[in-house]
Amino acid sequence: MRLRKWKRRLKHLLLRLSLLLPADSAYADLEYVYYQPVWHEITVELPVSLSGEDIDEIMSKALCGGILRWCKEATAQGQYPGKLVSEQLSRNGTLLLRDNANTVHELTLQKLLNGFRQYLIAGGNVDRNERGQIDIRDIDYEASDAIIQYALFGKIIHEYPKRGGF
């Protein structure tokens, strides 16, 4: 107890003689540095597998509602390798999509796969298992529309209407 008293007295004496700076003024000339979190971004390549049925399902959702806002006609080019128009791409067929401005766009399997890749890069939310197979239930009409637009245009041109909310 006596030692604490002596330390306190010594500190006050040194402060009065200006041999010791007060605690609050010792850091007065320093600017305060606030901690800002730093985000580090890494790029990871994950293999993704699409089956023929997955491609058929994506095309079916796109043709039944996803692209109907901007596409007024979809026809298969050449022979019909599948029974339905939505089955053409998975069998290496080609689809011709006519937009509202009567411009015809050619959609091939390779373009669709590239569109799916761009959709994932842009932040598309699709779960995959350990073998890289996607969960096709994650692809809805809006996602199928985005995949087709990335395949044809390289970007989203026709925005999907926003849903109303509270």
Secondary structure, DSSP 8 states (H G I E B T S, - for coil): -HHHHHHHHHHHHHHHTTSS--TTTTTTTS------------------B--HHHHHHHHHHIIIIISTTTEEEEEEESS-SSSSGGGSGGGT-EEEEEETTS-EEEE-HHHHHHHHHHHHHTT----B-TTSBB-GGG--HHHHHHHHHHHHHSS--S--------
